[in-house]
Amino acid sequence: QLIDLFNERARPQDIARVEHISQLDMLEGVSAGKKLVVFKSAADAMRLLPHMHESIDIVGYNLEHGPANPIFEQENPVESIRRLREVTEQYGLELALGPDRRFAQSDGAAMAPYADYFIFQIQKVQTEPDTVYEFVEPLLQEIRRVKPDIEVSLQIRTEGDVDELLALLSPLQEEIQGISILTSEETLSVTE
């Protein structure tokens, strides 16, 4: 439902993202910006990229604690993204890292050198500005020390008040390059 809106408004650096490889066909209608598919597993991405690399521009790696991510990758996050980076480079693709908060704090700076984009997942605490700033600001400085040119994005969801979201993001606008917006059918008007 947002493809037409994205095609109308997207700049060349804007990114249309799908959350799973099963949604890849949704990106076929995207004619503006870049295309990204999120993977929960670096191993899955490496296995599938030979068959789909021409359909996307960016591989998203969403490393989180939990059953959707392989235990080996949870135990070896830096090695996992390093191996994924080697494969994305073979296909001329960029790599976006979106770790959960625990991985961001424990391994984010060590993983950042292998990524082109670092996405801070703040959507669960977006109504708690102090929590957001305490999480983002110190880690952002650490990430910039190890990879100054990395593109940083804050991931929010379209639930809630738009003015409150703008107030949350405004103090960080000089520090970040983008906002990742998680949408739902129920919040299309907020997204627009």
N, C-alpha and C positions, 0 to 999 in steps of 0.2 A: 504493500500500500504506500510505502514511502519512496519507491524507486523513482517515480515521476518527479516528486519534490526534490529528491537528491540530484537527479539529472538537470533540473532547472537551476539549482542553487550552488551546486558543488564547484569548488575551485579545483585546479589540477592537483593540489596536495591533499585534498579531502579524501577520506577513505570510506567506502561502503564495506560493511563487515557482516558476515554471517557467522553464526555461532557453532556450526558443525558442517562437516563435509557433505552431509545429506542435503544441505541447503545450497550447494554450489550452483545449482541451476537458477536460483534467484538472482545471482550476479550477472547472468546473461543479459538481462535488461538494463544493466548499468552502463551508461555511455560516457559518464564524466568521472573525474577523479581516479582513484586507485581502488583495487579490489583485494579484500583480505578474507581468508578463511581461518577460523580459530581451531586449534588442535589441543586436546588435553594430553596428548602423548607425542613426544618427539619421535618416538619409534614409528607411530602411525603416519606422521607427516613425512618422514623419510621414505617410508614404504609407498606412499601414495603420490608424492611429488612427481615421479617420472611420468605418471599418467595424467596429471592435471596442471602442471606448472605453466602451461600456456594460457590458462584461464584466469590466473591471479597475478597480483603484483607483490603481495606481502603474505608471509606465513605468520599467523598469530600463535604464540605458545602460551597457554594458560595453565601454568604449573600451580597446582593447589594440593593441599593436604586432603586426602579423601580417596574413596574407592575408584573414582573416575580416572585418576592418574596412576600410572604404574609405580609400584613400590621402588623399583630400581631407580627411576627418575627422581622420586621423592628423596631417596637416600643419596643421590649423586646429581644434584641440580646443575652444578657448573659443568660437569662432564656432559650432561644431557644437552644443554644448550650449545656447548662447544661443538658437539657432533652435528646437531641440527644446523648450526651456522655453516659448517663445511658443505652440507648438502644444499642449503639455500643459495650459497655462492655459486655452486655448480650450475644452477639454473637462472642465475641473475636476479634472484628474488631478495626482497628485504625481509627482515625478521623483527617482529614485534613481540615483546615480552610483557605478559600481564600476570605476574605472580600474585598469589593471595598475600594478605598482609604479613603472615608469619614468614613466608619465603622471602618476601620483599625485605623484611627487617633482618633476617638471618643471612641471606645470600644475594640480595639484590645488587649490591655494589660489585660483587664478584661475577655476577652473571651479566651485568650491563655492558661490558666491553664486547660481548658477542651479539648485541642487539642494536638495531637501528632506532627502535622506539621502545620506550619504557612506559607502561600504562599502570598508574596507581589505581588500584581498585578501592574507591572510597564510597561506592554506592550504598553500602550497608550502614555507613556512619555519616552520610551527607547531611543529616539534620543536627549533627554535633560538630560545629565549626572548630572548637578547641581540639577535639580528637583528631580531626582531619589535619589541622596545622601541625600538631605534635607528631603525627605520623609522616607527613609529606616533607616538611621543611628540612629536618636534619638529614633524612635519607636522600633527598634531592641534592643537597650539597655534596654528599658522599659520592653519589652517582656522577655528578658533574666533574668531580676530581678525577675519576677514573676514565670517564668518556665525555669530554666537554661538548661534543657535537651531537649527542644523543637527543632525539626528539622526545619530549616528555608530555604525556597526556594524563588528564584526570578523568576517571570513568565514573559517571553518574547515571542515575536512572531518571526517567521522566515522570516519576511520581512526586507529588508535592507541589509546592508553590514556586513558580518561575522566579519571582523576585527574590525569594530566599536562596535559590540556587545561584542566581547572579551575585548576591551578596557574599555567598560562600566562596565563589570562584574569583571574584574581583581582586582580593589582595594577592592572589597568586598569578595574575595574568602576565606579569613581566617575567615570571620564572618558567612558564610552561608554553608549549607550542600548540597544544590542542586540548579538546574535550572529547572524550568518547562517550557517546550517548546511548544507553541501553533503552530500547523502546518496547512498548507492548501495544496491542490493538486497543486496549482501554485508554491509553494515554496519547493517542495520535494528535489530539488538539494541542496538548502540552508540547509535544515534539515539534509540531509545526511552528 
